[in-house]
Amino acid sequence: MPTYEYECEKCHHQFEKFQKITDEPVKICPVCGGKVKRIISGGGGLLFKGNGFYITDYRSESYKRREREEKGLPANKDEKKEKKEAAVKK
């Protein structure tokens, strides 16, 4: 549900109202009872947390495995562990 901003035309009190899109707009100021108008807001900021939102974050496992093999790296953690254990046994 969006948050709408309103301003009273009488006392210039500004406030926000969290309401459904289908709800009727607020018409009366909660402070003085005057007429209010909806104002254009800057909206909420977007926060991108974590590693990021890149196409490479959502690659298939087969793609990731093939890419690692091309770079000469183990295809997965188990393969890396197996190579390490084999080297220790020698």
URKA-V771458 format. One record per backbone hydrogen bond with DSSP energy under -0.5 kcal/mol. NH is the residue of the N-H (numbers start at 0). CO is the residue of the C=O. Records with the same first field share a line. If there is no record, write none. Layout:
# URKA-V771458
NH=CO + CO
This chain:
# URKA-V771458
3=1 + 16
4=38
5=14
6=36
7=12
8=34
11=7
14=5
16=3
18=1 + 16
22=19
28=33
32=28
35=26
36=6
38=4
47=45
48=46
51=48
53=51
56=53
57=54
58=55
63=59
64=60
65=61
66=62
67=63
68=64
69=65
70=66
71=68
72=67
79=75
80=76
81=77
82=78
83=79
84=80
85=81
86=82
87=83
88=84
89=85
